[in-house]
Amino acid sequence: MGTALPTVRKKVISLEIDQISYSAALAKIMGAAKIRKPGYVCFANVHMIIEAYKNESFAKDVNESMLVVADGMPIVNVLRSLYKFTQERIAGMDVMPDLIRLAEGESLKVYFFGTSNELLEKIRMKTAREFPSLQIAGLFSPPFDKNIDDENYIRQINDSGAHLV
């Protein structure tokens, strides 16, 4: 996968959704991962669009991401209706295993951050079974009932050598 070109974004209420194919989105993410370019991807659904409409700061954070993709058929249908193009649905639950497969093939390290310790352990076991050569840089479940120490987590992730989080 080569370096992905910039995409065109189309506005849906409060968010700017990238007009991009599934394979081009994967290429863009992997391209950034290979060179350790910081960035994040937002998988936009109707709930996210409504939250962004109500919260300008949230909308700004989403719109400043590397990619905002249509994760849900209502978004795909709105894009088709408003802008007369067919956008593929790019769901996070589909992208994650594909990125893990690609990371394994490229010998890139993956860091799993979030959810519960129990689910992280299941993810570790499943990836070990399905992607035996995958390099796991770390797993961490931040506390849900306390303030998050972003600087400490960023340092942990950076020190792990992870390409993808």
Residue frames as qw, qx, qy, qz and C-alpha x, y, z in Angstrom:
[[0.000, 0.889, 0.458, 0.000, 0.00, 0.00, 0.00],
 [0.446, 0.344, -0.001, 0.826, 1.44, 3.32, -1.06],
 [0.077, -0.231, -0.354, 0.903, 1.02, 6.75, 0.41],
 [0.143, 0.681, 0.718, 0.033, -2.61, 7.79, 0.35],
 [0.150, 0.374, 0.196, 0.894, -3.56, 11.09, -1.24],
 [0.174, 0.130, 0.442, -0.871, -5.59, 13.72, 0.62],
 [0.078, 0.473, 0.866, 0.145, -9.31, 13.16, 0.48],
 [0.196, -0.372, -0.206, -0.884, -12.25, 15.45, -0.15],
 [0.020, -0.258, -0.800, 0.541, -14.54, 16.00, 2.82],
 [0.260, -0.451, -0.524, -0.674, -18.29, 16.51, 2.61],
 [0.177, -0.170, 0.505, -0.827, -20.26, 18.16, 5.40],
 [0.467, -0.421, -0.739, -0.242, -23.04, 16.26, 7.13],
 [0.450, -0.828, -0.320, -0.103, -24.64, 18.61, 9.67],
 [0.386, -0.896, 0.220, 0.013, -21.67, 19.12, 12.00],
 [0.680, -0.394, 0.536, 0.309, -18.98, 16.81, 10.68],
 [0.413, 0.684, -0.461, -0.386, -16.78, 16.72, 7.60],
 [0.888, -0.039, 0.456, -0.040, -16.86, 13.14, 6.28],
 [0.136, -0.505, 0.682, 0.510, -14.02, 11.93, 4.06],
 [0.831, 0.442, -0.032, -0.336, -14.98, 10.74, 0.60],
 [0.013, 0.581, -0.812, -0.047, -12.74, 7.69, 0.51],
 [0.827, 0.040, -0.499, -0.257, -12.87, 4.00, -0.33],
 [0.867, -0.487, 0.087, -0.057, -12.35, 1.31, 2.28],
 [0.886, 0.092, 0.011, 0.454, -9.03, 0.26, 0.76],
 [0.316, 0.659, -0.098, 0.675, -7.80, 3.86, 0.49],
 [0.509, -0.761, 0.119, -0.384, -8.71, 4.45, 4.16],
 [0.933, -0.301, 0.082, 0.179, -6.68, 1.39, 5.16],
 [0.708, 0.387, -0.011, 0.590, -3.77, 2.60, 3.01],
 [0.004, -0.794, 0.105, -0.598, -3.87, 6.05, 4.60],
 [0.715, -0.654, 0.144, -0.201, -3.90, 4.62, 8.13],
 [0.938, -0.100, 0.104, 0.314, -1.12, 2.15, 7.39],
 [0.523, 0.613, -0.047, 0.590, 0.95, 4.82, 5.67],
 [0.248, -0.809, 0.200, -0.494, 0.79, 7.00, 8.77],
 [0.875, -0.460, 0.140, -0.054, 1.51, 4.01, 11.04],
 [0.889, 0.218, -0.025, 0.402, 4.62, 3.00, 9.11],
 [0.388, 0.519, -0.176, 0.740, 6.20, 6.42, 9.61],
 [0.385, -0.433, -0.620, 0.529, 4.73, 6.79, 13.11],
 [0.042, -0.321, -0.143, -0.935, 2.83, 9.91, 12.10],
 [0.095, 0.265, 0.727, -0.626, 0.52, 10.81, 14.98],
 [0.389, -0.059, -0.343, -0.853, -3.14, 10.95, 14.11],
 [0.340, 0.163, 0.833, -0.406, -6.51, 9.48, 14.82],
 [0.203, -0.170, -0.729, -0.632, -9.46, 8.20, 12.85],
 [0.406, 0.127, 0.499, -0.755, -13.10, 8.87, 13.73],
 [0.032, -0.231, -0.918, -0.320, -15.79, 6.42, 12.70],
 [0.273, 0.040, 0.147, -0.950, -18.82, 8.69, 12.38],
 [0.069, -0.425, -0.895, -0.122, -22.31, 7.47, 13.03],
 [0.183, -0.727, -0.401, -0.526, -25.56, 9.36, 13.64],
 [0.604, -0.716, -0.281, 0.211, -24.93, 9.63, 17.38],
 [0.577, -0.236, 0.064, 0.779, -21.52, 11.22, 16.79],
 [0.157, 0.435, 0.365, 0.809, -22.99, 13.74, 14.34],
 [0.386, -0.787, -0.384, -0.291, -25.65, 14.75, 16.86],
 [0.663, -0.589, -0.150, 0.438, -23.10, 15.04, 19.68],
 [0.476, 0.010, 0.197, 0.857, -20.89, 17.16, 17.43],
 [0.047, -0.649, -0.420, -0.632, -23.88, 19.37, 16.59],
 [0.525, -0.798, -0.279, -0.096, -24.48, 19.95, 20.31],
 [0.632, -0.665, 0.147, 0.369, -20.81, 20.33, 21.27],
 [0.450, 0.876, -0.172, -0.020, -18.65, 22.59, 19.10],
 [0.236, -0.709, 0.665, 0.006, -15.42, 21.48, 20.81],
 [0.717, -0.017, 0.697, -0.001, -16.22, 17.84, 20.07],
 [0.690, 0.690, 0.214, -0.033, -17.00, 18.69, 16.44],
 [0.170, 0.893, -0.415, -0.034, -13.66, 20.49, 16.16],
 [0.462, -0.473, 0.750, 0.010, -11.79, 17.48, 17.61],
 [0.764, 0.269, 0.587, 0.007, -13.48, 15.07, 15.19],
 [0.568, 0.818, 0.094, -0.014, -13.01, 17.33, 12.17],
 [0.006, 0.855, -0.516, -0.043, -9.29, 17.72, 12.94],
 [0.806, -0.208, 0.552, 0.041, -8.73, 13.96, 12.73],
 [0.189, -0.339, 0.745, 0.543, -6.68, 12.29, 10.01],
 [0.226, -0.171, -0.794, -0.537, -9.87, 10.65, 8.73],
 [0.485, 0.138, 0.501, -0.704, -13.58, 10.91, 9.46],
 [0.159, 0.033, -0.876, -0.455, -15.26, 7.95, 7.82],
 [0.652, -0.141, -0.132, -0.733, -18.90, 6.95, 7.39],
 [0.081, 0.058, -0.969, 0.228, -19.53, 4.21, 9.95],
 [0.327, 0.398, 0.699, -0.496, -23.21, 3.61, 9.40],
 [0.283, 0.406, 0.729, 0.472, -25.65, 3.38, 6.54],
 [0.040, 0.899, 0.400, -0.173, -27.59, 6.52, 7.50],
 [0.211, -0.741, 0.267, 0.580, -24.41, 8.55, 6.91],
 [0.339, -0.036, 0.755, 0.560, -23.73, 6.72, 3.63],
 [0.208, 0.645, 0.713, 0.182, -27.30, 7.42, 2.51],
 [0.049, -0.912, -0.165, 0.371, -27.13, 11.13, 3.44],
 [0.278, -0.519, 0.491, 0.643, -23.88, 11.50, 1.47],
 [0.295, 0.242, 0.802, 0.459, -25.51, 9.83, -1.53],
 [0.098, 0.801, 0.591, -0.013, -28.59, 12.03, -1.25],
 [0.128, -0.905, -0.035, 0.404, -26.81, 15.35, -0.67],
 [0.130, -0.711, 0.503, 0.475, -23.70, 14.94, -2.80],
 [0.826, 0.469, -0.071, -0.304, -24.71, 12.31, -5.39],
 [0.397, 0.521, -0.755, 0.036, -21.85, 9.92, -4.78],
 [0.916, -0.261, -0.275, -0.132, -21.69, 6.44, -3.34],
 [0.075, -0.672, 0.634, -0.376, -19.60, 6.30, -0.21],
 [0.666, -0.041, -0.742, 0.060, -18.65, 2.90, 1.18],
 [0.667, -0.706, 0.013, -0.238, -19.53, 2.22, 4.79],
 [0.509, 0.430, -0.605, 0.436, -16.27, 2.05, 6.72],
 [0.727, -0.618, -0.119, -0.274, -17.05, 0.48, 10.08],
 [0.167, -0.723, 0.616, -0.266, -14.56, 0.35, 12.91],
 [0.795, -0.203, 0.538, -0.194, -15.47, -3.25, 13.63],
 [0.880, 0.452, 0.111, 0.092, -14.43, -4.16, 10.06],
 [0.331, 0.847, -0.336, 0.244, -11.33, -1.96, 9.97],
 [0.490, -0.692, 0.499, -0.178, -9.78, -3.23, 13.20],
 [0.876, -0.104, 0.458, 0.105, -9.16, -6.85, 12.12],
 [0.714, 0.646, 0.082, 0.258, -7.94, -5.68, 8.71],
 [0.044, 0.897, -0.354, 0.260, -5.48, -3.26, 10.33],
 [0.682, -0.511, 0.519, -0.068, -4.28, -6.00, 12.67],
 [0.900, 0.242, 0.321, 0.169, -3.75, -8.34, 9.69],
 [0.504, 0.800, -0.075, 0.316, -1.85, -5.63, 7.80],
 [0.273, -0.842, 0.416, -0.207, 0.20, -4.71, 10.88],
 [0.850, -0.262, 0.454, 0.062, 1.19, -8.35, 11.30],
 [0.814, 0.459, 0.227, 0.275, 2.27, -8.54, 7.66],
 [0.320, 0.835, -0.141, 0.425, 4.29, -5.32, 7.92],
 [0.666, -0.130, -0.493, 0.544, 5.78, -6.21, 11.35],
 [0.100, -0.549, 0.090, -0.825, 4.19, -3.15, 12.94],
 [0.196, -0.140, -0.804, 0.544, 3.52, -3.09, 16.67],
 [0.369, -0.560, -0.452, -0.588, -0.04, -2.67, 17.95],
 [0.052, 0.032, -0.647, 0.760, -1.10, -1.25, 21.32],
 [0.335, -0.548, -0.696, -0.322, -4.58, -2.02, 22.65],
 [0.069, 0.025, -0.412, 0.908, -5.88, 0.84, 24.81],
 [0.506, -0.143, -0.036, -0.850, -9.29, 1.03, 26.45],
 [0.773, -0.202, -0.479, -0.363, -12.14, -1.25, 27.53],
 [0.750, -0.579, 0.229, -0.223, -11.84, -3.64, 30.49],
 [0.176, -0.573, 0.799, 0.050, -8.90, -5.82, 31.49],
 [0.673, 0.107, 0.719, -0.136, -11.05, -8.89, 30.85],
 [0.685, 0.692, 0.186, -0.128, -11.83, -7.85, 27.28],
 [0.172, 0.832, -0.516, -0.111, -8.20, -6.86, 26.65],
 [0.433, -0.342, 0.834, -0.004, -7.16, -10.37, 27.71],
 [0.723, 0.400, 0.554, -0.107, -9.69, -11.87, 25.27],
 [0.478, 0.856, -0.132, -0.143, -8.33, -9.61, 22.52],
 [0.115, -0.694, 0.706, 0.079, -4.78, -10.70, 23.35],
 [0.587, -0.064, 0.806, -0.033, -5.75, -14.38, 23.22],
 [0.685, 0.612, 0.371, -0.137, -7.73, -14.00, 19.97],
 [0.354, 0.871, -0.312, -0.134, -4.98, -12.05, 18.20],
 [0.304, -0.533, 0.787, 0.062, -2.37, -14.59, 19.37],
 [0.658, 0.181, 0.729, -0.051, -4.50, -17.33, 17.83],
 [0.603, 0.715, 0.352, -0.031, -5.46, -15.56, 14.59],
 [0.387, 0.872, -0.210, 0.213, -2.36, -13.40, 14.06],
 [0.888, -0.362, -0.086, 0.272, 0.49, -15.37, 15.64],
 [0.635, 0.167, -0.010, 0.755, 3.23, -13.03, 14.36],
 [0.085, -0.871, -0.187, -0.447, 1.51, -9.85, 15.52],
 [0.443, 0.076, -0.466, 0.762, 3.69, -7.79, 17.81],
 [0.355, -0.825, -0.405, -0.171, 1.62, -6.46, 20.71],
 [0.304, 0.494, -0.312, 0.752, 3.35, -3.40, 22.11],
 [0.029, -0.026, 0.643, -0.765, 1.02, -3.17, 25.10],
 [0.340, -0.553, -0.686, -0.329, -2.45, -3.48, 26.54],
 [0.120, -0.044, -0.496, 0.859, -3.95, -1.00, 28.98],
 [0.237, -0.674, -0.652, -0.253, -7.38, -0.45, 30.49],
 [0.070, 0.327, -0.268, 0.904, -7.59, 3.07, 31.92],
 [0.011, -0.339, -0.782, 0.523, -9.74, 3.54, 35.03],
 [0.041, -0.569, -0.612, -0.548, -13.31, 4.54, 34.22],
 [0.399, -0.805, -0.439, 0.009, -14.00, 6.22, 37.55],
 [0.491, -0.615, 0.012, 0.617, -11.01, 8.55, 37.79],
 [0.274, 0.890, -0.167, -0.324, -9.52, 11.45, 35.87],
 [0.910, 0.289, 0.108, 0.278, -7.37, 10.26, 33.03],
 [0.374, -0.731, 0.316, 0.475, -3.68, 11.18, 33.14],
 [0.730, 0.679, 0.044, -0.066, -3.25, 11.78, 29.39],
 [0.164, 0.831, -0.531, 0.027, 0.46, 12.62, 29.62],
 [0.494, -0.385, 0.773, -0.105, 1.26, 9.38, 31.44],
 [0.801, 0.315, 0.499, -0.102, -0.72, 7.31, 28.90],
 [0.552, 0.817, -0.154, -0.058, 0.87, 9.10, 25.96],
 [0.081, -0.723, 0.685, -0.043, 4.32, 8.42, 27.44],
 [0.673, -0.125, 0.720, -0.118, 3.46, 4.72, 27.96],
 [0.781, 0.543, 0.299, -0.075, 2.26, 4.35, 24.40],
 [0.374, 0.866, -0.332, -0.005, 5.21, 6.25, 22.91],
 [0.273, -0.614, 0.737, -0.076, 7.70, 4.23, 25.00],
 [0.813, 0.060, 0.560, -0.151, 6.10, 0.98, 23.78],
 [0.162, -0.303, 0.704, 0.622, 7.19, 1.59, 20.18],
 [0.479, 0.488, 0.713, -0.156, 3.61, 1.09, 18.94],
 [0.108, 0.034, 0.531, 0.840, 2.75, 1.95, 15.36],
 [0.403, -0.403, -0.509, -0.645, -1.02, 1.57, 15.82],
 [0.113, 0.015, 0.713, -0.692, -3.19, 2.11, 18.89]]
